Structures are given as structure tokens and as C-alpha cells.
Amino acid sequence: MLWVDKYRPRTLDKVMVHKEEATNLKNLIAQGDCPHLLFYGPSGAGKKTLIMALLREMFGPSAEKVKVENKPWKVEAGTRKIEVELTTVSSNHHVELNPSDAGFQDRYVVQEIIKEMAKNRPLDVAGNRGFKVLVLNEVDKLSKEAQHSLRRTMEKYSAACRLILCCNSASKVIEAVRSRCLNIRINSPSREDIVDVLTFVAKKENLVLPPELAGRIAHHSNRNLRRSILCLEACKVKQYPFTADQEVQTTDWEQFIVGLANDIVTEQSPKKLFQVREKLYELLVNCIPPEVILKRLLDELMKKLDSELKHEVCHWAAFYEHRMQQGQKAIFHLEAFVAKFMSIYKRFLIDTFG
Amino acid sequence: MEEADLDELEWMACQQFPPEEDEDFYDGYDDVPPPPDDPPRPVIDIGAVNSSTDDSSRKRLWIGEDLASQESSGNAGTAKKSRGSQSDPLVTSSKRPLFIPGMTSTISTQRSVFLSSSPAVISKEKHVHNGKQSSTLFEEPLLLPLPASVEEPRPMSPSRDEEEVEVIKEVEVPLPCKLPYRRAADIDGEYFSITGIDGDRVYAAKSEPAKASNNASTVRSKDLLGEPIAKMIERLERETFEQVIAASDKKIHLEGDTNETAPSTEHEDLWVDKYAPRSFTELLSDEQTNREVLRWLKQWDSCVFGAKIHSTSEEVLTSLRRQATQAHGNGKMGGRGSFNNTVNMNASFRSDRFNSDSAKNLVTEEKSTLDRPDEKVLLLCGPPGLGKTTLAHVVARHCGYRVVEINASDDRVAATLQAKILDAIQMKSVLGDNRPNCLVIDEIDGALSGAEGKGAIDALLEIINAEKKLSLGKENEMEEGFVRKNSRKKGAPVRRLSRPVICICNDLYAPALRNLRQVARVHVFVQPSISRVVSRLKYICGREGYKTNARALSALASHTECDIRSCLNTLQFLNRKKQNLKTMDVGSQVIGRKDMTSSIFDIWGEIFHKRKGRAGKGMRGMVEIPEIGNQDHKDFVRRYGLFSNHGDYDLTMNGVHENILHMRYLDPSLHKTVEALEWMGDSEIFSFHIMAKQQFHLLAYQPLPLIAIRGLVAQQERPDVKWPKLHQSCRTEQAVKKEMLSSWLGAMTASISRSLSPICLGLDMVTPLLSIITPPTIRPVAAQLLTPKEKDEVTQLVDTMLGFGISYRHPKQGMLKANYGMEGQSALALDPPIDALVKFKDYTPSYHQLSSTLCQMLAHEVEIERIRRDGAIRESKMGAVNPTPKPNVVGGSIKKDDGRTKTALKSTESSSQLSKEETVVANKKSDVSSSKIIPMQQEKPQPHRPTNFFERFKKSAQTGVTADVKAKEKLATLQRDSRPILYRYHEVLSLQFNRCNEHYGTYTRLSVEC
């Protein structure tokens, strides 16, 4: 088992980074009930960990006994029958699923599963009819229709089931759904928090972790806790005992983007742009989300830029990212950004050096 | 009132001297009504302006200092309105009559408008007006349009009536006028006589100002016409057009009269049919193509007509024989001679010679190989209206065939078509026409798409191809579909397609034609030159008596892209409407544009390729539009039509995107590229929203980004446009990897996978995970040689791998290799192939590559561990049924301390307390082979033992267990259970263990680290 999973806090008490949120959550469910919840925050911040700990807090250890099922859904939508297959993770008390996997049919899945859960409500300890929890991941990727269909079912079946929604960006969740939930933002842990966690892990593993290394890992991981712990483990595999100046591994795609940024800065021409396009395609093929590519690329380019250009380049990066969100073919906009950058940079070079 | 009359006169004059005539001259006429077939009056040359078309300049001369501003508005309504009421301010102010005492005239540009009105009508009308005449010198008004130059204003005649004076005053234009004289003697200089309707004869002097105007014209002609003549025609038409518009506002009774004399609705053949080329020489299509087609058809002659020629033209043959004997040396080559007479000659020669020959089989054999073209089918393709069908018909007729046509309107399912083809090539018309058939399958691409169309083409191909097969197996019996040769008297039936088949299509690359294309001879039609089309059109117009000019015709031809059918239909339509073909109309609604769909490469070509001087194409040269910017507008409209006709914006945009960076447009600071990419982005966002919101009417805006991009990047250099593949292939690959990620997620342990999503798996997990599972510290040695610490590491590693559902597999599981020695050579790869996620071009991933031996070892360990856990689950289930596990129950629960199994195993062996036999074939190939053997060889032991990696480390190799009956049963069930799995695993609890080689010898046994 990886350290990430091994040292994941199981209960709200043991949570290390989001202590405040954890206490609030604990108080929230002290009465045994809770409103619908919406967790949002960047990846690797600890949303899922909190949710799991919350479930455990609500239902006790039996919430951790989960099984994975590949569940076929048969939904009757008007005249036609739709068959969707979804992977669900469920325990006796809750069901987790990724409704956006169903593609454009996510709407039916969302409606159907809530109804189904409402049908067989479990009994709670006191013999009252309890409720089940439905954890929906990646709500921001749900289609608007699905989100709208969610809003009525959320209210109608609120007695039977609680929803815990989890997403990266709350702005992509419609207002109506947001207002029905208690929104909880999970920030990325601060660098100090990460260092604390890393030291904790190292201590548990009986390793000697130089604080400098911990700091560098925290720095490289971009305030992503999951990644920093994985990185620590990878470092350990590579070389132990640790040294303070040990090489900290960044992910391969990031390395690749560094190379890409170098390419862009060295030459600005349509020919180079074509090579860049091929590399961008490769990144996209390897399932790197385009907005991540753009952000990362901007970071790298910023390092090489003169300060007077930074503002402009940032502006254009934001511009093209916005367009990217509006459209579908990310490559067009990524490439347009690169071309724009090249154009700006080339003009700058000519102005400066003649 | 009189002006009105004179207007009519002028119309009259126009009627007699239509504008096409070189000299526009207004002759007075005296006899009313003139007979319709009155020959044109002799032209009295006043020498006004000798150019027939320079109408505007002449007008200026005549009108004198007529205000230029009045010109446009004045011309519109002059004549007709003047008739309506004299007090009409517009009319009076704008009128510019020419006065002769007692008669007035207006120079009007209305000629063409009233061209259709017959003289009879006018004359009738004139009489009406005559009755109203107040005071005139003559009862019949006479028109003498005597031009006067601006420099020489003439005094008004004193004898005009009041109204005229008024008019003149208002206009304040001194107009040239001339008094007709009663006596010729009163005129000095040249004169001519005019006879009125009542027989009065007057004399009028011929004009003097000719000189002045001549001077003026010479002055003008110095700069060779101020504006191009096409422009003037254009403007003239425009003015006429405006006048028609103005005229249509007022209902004048003239129109009613026109209707009376509307052309009779007698039946008229379509010009297209009427003037379809009848002979080969009349063909309009490309000479080269014509000849090639003819040649191809002629190559059939010896096959189709071979005997005929022999029987008919004996003397010709004898005359030819001499030549034939000479040609006999290369007779086989000559058989396919390119000229029909050669072919004929050879054919006839051969038939003649062999007729007296006994070797008839030889004849047919030789003929079947010689006397037909290689390609049995001719495929003509090209855009509509270029004369493909006509060519086929004409050529076939030319060569003496009876054309049997199958076109799209016929039923063309496979069976019907086949029957028809067979009919056509086998049968012969009994009645009258005994020419051989030539099958023409028209529009083969259109109706033949789709499943049944495919069948139809297959039917055709079958007939063609079956012959080839038959020619291989010559002895075969005659089959249906292959006809007896025409010359049946020779007695040797020849099975083959013995009649030419011509297929005609528009789109050569239609999917249905793919197979046909390969066997057929293909001729692609190109547009005939515009001049050829125009000359033909001109000829037809001449024959039909339709007045037109070459410029308009060429504009029409270029507009329809030389589709002569469409040209003719348009002309005939206009002819029936008694309208003239005007250059201006060509671009307008009057003449419908063909809805042409271009291929996608044409679209890309249009975007990237700027043709050098569009004039070469004809548009600019032919249609001159006064406004400068109009050419751009025209181009815009054309491109818009082109792009929107194609319709597949997504594909178009992908192609642009993929090719744009290879185009060599001048763009040093990449501004153009940026802009083009922004347009692409716009288009993409736009199309996404159109699709998402289903607002398809907004698709109308989709061609615009393409046009904009074209404006940025179009070059004169011929672009090398490639089909866009990158985008599609990337999408496919991405989908594959996404699928892999999510299935990988499914394969993980639930406790791990629930906190992950596919995206963060790819983003955060893969790289560190790969580093973690490929530790550089593990030595590739046997497990028992590892230090305890290393063992611990390995155990942890295996645990991690298992938790994440990762193992090592051979890349191609389906491929089995029979020879056992090969096993080490194909490297083990990660399964699922997560290393693909960090694979980039020109980039080496940061994780450490494990040696293949280590991979094997790990794969093995993972497998053991998995089986153990499965067993543990099974055990726990059984344990749930049986709360007290007996020692002879398959023991998984005892091995809770996973990772310690091996040591446990050792103790088991030594203590004989617990025996654990793991029969694992570590290597996949040997394993699979053995698992294949399993079902049949369970009872029968086989001494073969495959060598594999793990055997090298084996110390106490032969560990066996003598299982008791119970254990054997258990074993059997286990074997059955594990059969689908490649690895076999036996866990047998037994108090005593035995070397039972006869039972286990089949398999490689492995006692790991005993």
C-alpha cells in the first residue's frame, strides 16, 4: 500500500491539514443529520479524504467496507430505453459514483439513482428510517441538464438521501444546486502543512527526512498533498537515506512541458509552431487536461520572460483559457496562445535587440 | 402631345433599327402603319457619332448643355410620363425634346424596353394622338433627329405651339431643330424627301452639325473612349432597367397591347435537344477526350462488326489486303491499332483469312485477346452539362451502334440492372434497327449509391470480371452473361462481354464506383473553352433569331462554368420571354446559378491558393462592374457559396488548421498566424455552441471565418494540402487512453480507487507510481537470495502492485509460441500499459527501467500473491459457512501474514506440518501451453518440464505431495477453477507429502525459496 493511502486520515479527528473544516463537519453531523454538502477545491487538497472521514463519522467503520460494482442502469426515458453502465463504489450506507462517466445520458443516471435509493431506505439505529448518502464526484463535469434535473430530486428526496457533491470548480455547478447545498471549500494545503504531513509520514516510516528536502518536495508538488506524499515515496525508492539536495522528481508531463517552453522561446516560426502543436497533441493524448497544460506552460514561460512582458502574456493566457472553456477543440486555443506568445516575444526580441 | 407622338415614332425607329445595329439612326417614316416586314429604311447618316454603342456621348452632344444631374433621373420617365400629363413637373423639367417645327422628339434610351412592342401597336396609338394634335405643319409628325453640337445652339422655330414653348422655356435648353420645307429648292445643300400619310411631301435638309459632332467624337476618341465599352453597355442596361422599373409603376395601355401580340404559345422543342450535336465534329467537349473515346469504341469494331465488314465491302477488303499483309508482321500489335481503319482492316483481314481457315478455335482465341480494348468499360466523368451523355451517344452512333441507355430514372437494383445489361449485350433489336447495341449507363454514381446501388455495380463488375476468370479456364461451358460472338456462323461460341459499355458519372470518387474505377478506362471531362461554348451559343442564337451579343454570352458561359445545357435553357427561357440577355442579369437572380458542390480539396485549395489574376478565369474580363469594390464583393459571394455548399465546416476547419502552418505566407512576426488561429478558435467555439444549443440557422455564419482566413494566408503558390489526420488520430488515441485509465481504476482495490479520478490518476499518480514500482535497488536474483530487508521491499512492492492492479504481461497475449526456448525474448510489459501515459516523443521518462528478469520475477510474485488473496477470500467465505476450519480444508486463512508465505512454506516443508504445493508455471508461454494440456493430461503424466527463469534458482526442485483422496478431489476442483487462469496453483493440506511425480510431472513445480 502506498503511503498516500496508508497514512490517509480515517477519521475527522486525525485530519491534519484541514483541521478547522474537520471540526466544523464534526459539529455539523453531531445530531446525526446533515444538509446536502458540496465540497469544492483543487485536486489533491483532501476533499475525498474529508468525505470518507465524514462518512465514517456518520456511519461508523462499516462505511469503510466498500465494494466496487459495475452497475448497469436501465432507464426508461419516454419511449426509449437507455442502458448505461457505471462503476459505483458502495457500502451499506452510501453510494459513490461518477455520473459524468455516463456522458450525455448523465441526467437519467442522476435521477434514477436517487429514486432508487429513496425506495429502499435503511433503518437507523433507533429504528427510524434513516438516510443514505450519495456521493457524486466531478459534479462540475455534469451536463447542465443533469444538474437541473438534480435540483428537484434533491429537494424531493431529501428525507431519504443526502447528497455529497464533490468537484474542482464550484463555478461550473449551477447556482440552483449550489444554493441547495452547504458549500465547503477545501483549499490546497499550505506549504507548511505539507511539510508537516511529510514529516509525519517519515516519522511513521522511521525515515530521516531533512527539512530542506521536505520543503522542496512541498514546493515542487504545487501544494498538492497527494503528489507530495507520492513524491516522497518515489524519492525514498530512488535513494535512501535522503540527502538535502536530493533530486525531487516532477511528473513526466511537467518535464515535457518544460521542454516545450524551451522550444517556444528558442524559435518563433510557423515551423516551430507545428512542432509545438505535435507536442501539445501528445500531452492531450496522455490525458492531461488542456487547462492544466496551459497553466503549466504559462508558468514555465513566465520563468523565461522579461518582466515587462509578463503582464501581457498573462492576459493572453487568460484570454485563451477562457476561449478554451467555451469551445471544444482545445488544441486550437492552446496553439493560438503559443502563436500569440511567439508573436509577442518575437516583437519584443526585435525591439530590444534589433 | 406632339412629343408623345414623336416618342412613338422614335420607338418605331428603334423597332426598325434595333440597338444591335451598328448605326443608331432615327429615320422619320412616312407611311403608317408600316408593314411589319417592312425592310429597314435607308440609313441617313447624320454622322452624329459613329460609334453605335457610345450612346451616352451622343446624347450629350444632342442634348447640349443638358444638366448632367438630370440625365439619370430624366431618362427614366421621360417619354411615357410626358404622354400622361404635360403638367407633370418631373416630366416637364426633365424632358429634353428635339424640336422640329411641328414635331418634337425625345431622345430616349427606352429603346430596348419597347422592342417587344410591334409596329402595328404603335401606329394605332399614334392615330389616337394625332387626333389630339392642336396645330402642326404636317398632319403627320416627322422626326428628324438632327444632332446639334453644344457649340451651335439653334434658334427655336417660331411655329411651335404653346405647350412646346412652355416646355422649352422650362428646360431652357436650346435644342437643335430644323424646318422641313415644302419645296426642295428652299434647301441649299443636301436634302431628302418625306411623304406624310396624306401624301404631302416635304423636304428636309440634311444636317450640317455632323462635322461638329464628328469633331467632338474625334476629340473623345483620342483617349480611346473615356470608359470601357463594357461599362457603357452595362450602364445602358442599367438605365434601361431603371426605366423598366419606373414604367412598371404606371400602367400604360401599351402594355395591354403588348399582351395582345404576345408570342404564340406554340410547341417548341427544347433548344438543348434541338441543337444537340448530331455528328462527331459538332461536339463541344474537349477534342482529346472525344478522340480517345472514339478510339476506344473503335477498338470494339473487329469484335462487333468483324464479319460484317467482310460480307459487305469485299472490294475494300481486297484493296486493304495488301496493306494487311504488310501489317501482318506486326499483326498482333496492329490489332489494337489506334485508328479505326487499322482496326477494321486487321479485323476484316483476319476474319477474311481465317474464314477459309480450319483453325476456328484459334481465331476466336486470338480475337478474344486482341480485338477488344483492355478495359471493357469506359467511364466518363465530369461536372454536369459538359456533354458526356451527348458524347457517348454521338460517338456510339458515329460508330454504328444502337444506343441502349440505362439512366437514373430506370429501376436499377442489382437484378434489374444485370438483366438489362445482359439484354443489351446479348440481344439485338428485331425490328428495323439491326445495329449492334452499345450500352450507356448514365448517372451511374447518382442513384447507385447505397446498398442496392452497390449491388448494381457489383453486377456490372461481375459480368466484366467473370470473363477474366473464364479466359483463365477456357474449357468452361458457356455461361449466361457471356454472349455468343456476333459471327455465329463460325460456330465457335465466345463467352465474353461483346458489346461496349459506357458508364457516365459526375463524381469519379463516389464510393460506389471504387471497384469500377479500377477496371474501367476513365476519362475525365474538362470544361470546354469559353470561346467554343460562346461560338456555339451564338450559332444557335442566330438560328433562333435571338438577338444577343457575344459579351453577354461569354458572361453566361463563364457563369454557368461552361455548362452548355444550362446556357441553352437560360437562353431559351429568355427568348420565350422576349427578353434580351444582358450582362447585368448574368450575376443576378434571373439566371440561376448551379448549385455546385465542390470537393473538400477544392475548398482547401480555394482557401490557400490565390489564383493569379482571376481575369484568366473569365469573371473579371467578362463582367465589368462599375464599382471598384464590386469584384471583391463578387469573390466574397462566390466563396461564401462555395464554402457553404460544401457544408462540412468541421472537416474544412480541421484541414485548414492542419495545413496552415505549412503554407508559405509572409508572416515575419506571426501576426497572420495568430489572427488565423483566432479565427479558427472563433469558428470552433461557434460551431460548438451551434451544436450544443442546436441553433443550426447560425451555421450561415460559419463560412465567414474561412473567408477571413483565406484573406490572411492565400498565396499564389500552389498549396500542397494534406488530409487532416492528426486531430482524428489524437482523439482516438486519447479515447483509448482514457478508457485504459478508467478500466485501470476499476481494477484497483476499492479503498484506493475511491479517492482517485481518472484525470488525477494521469496527472498526479502515474509518474511517482512508476518510480515506486520500479525500484532500482532490487537485485534480479532469486527470492531466497534476497536479504530480509530486500524481501520486505519486494513484499511491499508486490502489495502495491496488486493494490493498483498492475502486473507484467507479455504484450500480445493471444500469440503463443510453440518453442519454449523463445520465452525470454519478448519483454514483459506493464499491464495495464500505464507507462504509455508518460511516453512522449523525444523524451525519456524518469522512471527506472527494470530488467526483464526482474519483471518476470515481479510478475510471478504478484501472481502468487493474487492467487493467495483470492484463496483467502474464498476461504473466508467458506469459513463463514464452516466456522471451524478443518486442517484439510484449503488453507488460505492460515496465511494471513502474506509476504511471509515463503518462509512459512519452508517451515511447512521441513516440519511436514503443512504442505503447500505451488505449482506455478511462471512463464506465460510455457504456462499457456501447459494449461492447454491440462484438460486431457490430468491423468496422464508427461515427463516434459519446460525450462524457465525460476528453475534456474531452484534448489530443491522436485517437491511433490502425495495427496490423499480428499486432496485429489480438492486438486481436481482447483484445477477446474484455475483453468481459465494461466497460472495453476495448488494448495494442498496434507500431513504427509509424497513425491508424486507421476501426477505433477506435467507441470513445472516450483518450491520457492525452500
Interface residues (C-beta under 8 A of the other chain):
Chain A: M1 L2 D5 R8 S43 G44 K48 T49 M52 E64 V66 K67 V68 N70 T87 V89 E96 N98 D101 N137 E138 N224 R226 R227 L230 C231 E233 A234 V237 K238 Q249 T250 T251 D252 W253 Q255 F256 G259 Q268 S269 P270 K271 L273 F274 R277 E278 K279 Y281 E282 L283 L284 V285 N286 C287 I288 P289 V292 Y320 R323 Q326 G327 Q328 K329 I331 F332 H333 E335 A336 A339 K340 M342 S343 K346 R347 I350
Chain B: H657 I660 L661 H662 M663 D667 P668 S669 L670 H671 T673 V674 L677 E678 M680 G681 E684 I685 F688 H689 L726 H727 C730 E733 Q734 K737 K738 L741 S742 L745 G746 A750 S751 I752 S753 R754 S755 L756 S757 P758 I759 C760 G762 L763 D764 M765 V766 T767 P768 L769 S771 I772 P775 P776 T777 D799 T800 G803 A836 L837 V838 K839 F840 K841 D842 Y843 P845 S846 H848
